[in-house]
Amino acid sequence: VDNDRRDLDMNSKDVDAEKMTRFIRMNELRLVTEYNPVTAIGVMQSSFQLHLLLITDKMSPKHPERMRRYRAAAELFKGKILFILVDSNLKSNERTISFFELKKSQLPALAIFHTPDEKQDVLTLDEVSVERVQDFCNRFLQ
């Protein structure tokens, strides 16, 4: 996706299944990348300058439908915006949530971030829809 190739030195004797799995997880990009300590490095080093975060509770019964719609919206911005899922239940994601000055009572929310100038915008949601995500992204891009 990033048109950037990274190679794992397979000639090294210390490559094991764990290191190979870590390498793949850090360097893979999906329509929606889940943000966690393993993927954080890959997200931060991505060549995409726009990151759209869906900050939500993965344990919610509404989560599967939210993700279906979020992925559908990600198709529309493929190659332009990096779509990221941030699970609000993970303690390691608390700093990310506070960075956007959000409280758990305001979730789910969309947060868009432009890395070069750190410009950002936040939209709290009752429901994730393709149209709302698309409108939010288009407004920010303009």
C-alpha positions as CSV (number, residue, x, y, z in Angstrom):
1,V,0.0,0.0,0.0
2,D,2.8,2.4,0.9
3,N,4.8,1.5,-2.2
4,D,7.7,1.0,0.2
5,R,9.4,-2.3,0.4
6,R,10.9,-3.7,3.6
7,D,12.8,-6.9,3.8
8,L,13.4,-9.3,6.7
9,D,17.0,-10.7,6.6
10,M,16.2,-14.4,6.3
11,N,19.9,-15.2,6.3
12,S,20.2,-14.1,9.9
13,K,20.3,-17.0,12.3
14,D,18.1,-15.3,14.9
15,V,15.0,-15.2,12.8
16,D,12.3,-17.3,14.4
17,A,8.5,-17.5,14.1
18,E,8.0,-14.8,16.7
19,K,10.3,-12.3,14.9
20,M,8.7,-13.2,11.5
21,T,5.2,-12.7,12.8
22,R,6.2,-9.3,14.4
23,F,7.8,-8.2,11.1
24,I,4.7,-9.1,9.1
25,R,2.3,-7.4,11.6
26,M,4.3,-4.2,11.7
27,N,4.5,-4.0,7.9
28,E,1.0,-5.1,6.8
29,L,-1.6,-2.6,5.9
30,R,-5.3,-3.5,5.6
31,L,-8.3,-1.3,4.8
32,V,-8.5,-0.8,8.5
33,T,-5.4,-1.2,10.7
34,E,-6.0,-1.9,14.4
35,Y,-3.9,0.3,16.5
36,N,-2.0,-1.5,19.3
37,P,1.5,-1.7,20.6
38,V,2.5,-4.1,17.8
39,T,1.1,-2.1,14.9
40,A,1.9,1.4,16.3
41,I,5.4,1.5,14.7
42,G,4.0,0.6,11.3
43,V,1.2,3.2,11.6
44,M,3.7,5.9,12.7
45,Q,6.1,5.1,9.9
46,S,3.4,5.0,7.2
47,S,3.8,7.4,4.3
48,F,0.1,8.4,4.6
49,Q,-0.1,11.9,6.0
50,L,-3.8,11.6,6.9
51,H,-5.0,9.1,9.6
52,L,-8.6,8.6,10.4
53,L,-9.2,6.9,13.7
54,L,-12.4,5.2,14.7
55,I,-12.2,5.1,18.5
56,T,-14.8,2.6,19.8
57,D,-15.4,-0.3,22.1
58,K,-14.7,-3.5,20.4
59,M,-16.8,-5.4,22.9
60,S,-19.9,-3.5,22.0
61,P,-22.7,-5.5,20.2
62,K,-22.7,-2.8,17.6
63,H,-19.0,-3.3,16.8
64,P,-19.3,-5.7,13.8
65,E,-21.7,-3.5,12.0
66,R,-19.6,-0.4,12.8
67,M,-16.6,-2.1,11.3
68,R,-18.5,-3.2,8.2
69,R,-19.5,0.4,7.5
70,Y,-16.0,1.8,8.4
71,R,-14.3,-0.7,6.0
72,A,-16.8,0.3,3.3
73,A,-15.8,3.9,3.8
74,A,-12.1,3.0,3.8
75,E,-12.6,1.6,0.2
76,L,-13.6,5.1,-0.9
77,F,-10.3,6.7,0.4
78,K,-7.9,3.9,-0.4
79,G,-4.4,5.3,-0.9
80,K,-5.4,8.7,0.5
81,I,-6.2,8.1,4.2
82,L,-5.0,5.5,6.6
83,F,-8.0,4.1,8.4
84,I,-7.3,3.0,12.0
85,L,-9.3,1.3,14.6
86,V,-8.6,2.2,18.2
87,D,-10.1,0.0,20.9
88,S,-11.2,2.2,23.8
89,N,-11.0,-0.8,26.2
90,L,-7.2,-1.2,25.8
91,K,-5.3,0.6,28.6
92,S,-2.4,1.2,26.1
93,N,-4.8,3.3,24.0
94,E,-5.8,5.8,26.7
95,R,-3.1,8.3,25.6
96,T,-4.4,8.2,22.1
97,I,-7.9,8.9,23.3
98,S,-6.8,11.7,25.6
99,F,-4.7,13.2,22.8
100,F,-7.9,14.0,21.0
101,E,-9.4,15.3,24.3
102,L,-12.1,12.6,24.3
103,K,-13.8,11.0,27.2
104,K,-15.2,7.4,27.1
105,S,-18.7,8.9,27.4
106,Q,-18.1,10.7,24.0
107,L,-17.4,7.4,22.1
108,P,-17.6,6.2,19.5
109,A,-15.9,9.0,17.7
110,L,-13.9,9.7,14.5
111,A,-10.7,11.6,14.8
112,I,-8.7,12.7,11.8
113,F,-5.1,13.7,12.0
114,H,-2.7,15.3,9.5
115,T,0.8,14.3,10.5
116,P,2.9,17.1,9.0
117,D,1.2,19.9,10.8
118,E,-0.7,18.0,13.5
119,K,-4.0,19.5,12.4
120,Q,-6.9,17.5,13.7
121,D,-10.7,17.3,13.9
122,V,-13.0,15.1,16.0
123,L,-16.6,13.9,15.4
124,T,-18.6,12.1,18.0
125,L,-21.0,9.6,16.6
126,D,-24.2,7.9,17.6
127,E,-23.8,5.6,14.6
128,V,-21.0,4.9,12.1
129,S,-22.3,5.2,8.6
130,V,-20.4,5.3,5.3
131,E,-22.0,8.7,4.5
132,R,-21.0,10.3,7.8
133,V,-17.4,9.0,7.5
134,Q,-17.2,10.2,3.9
135,D,-18.6,13.6,4.7
136,F,-16.2,14.0,7.6
137,C,-13.2,13.1,5.5
138,N,-14.2,15.3,2.6
139,R,-14.8,18.3,4.8
140,F,-11.3,17.8,6.4
141,L,-9.7,17.4,3.0
142,Q,-11.2,20.6,1.7
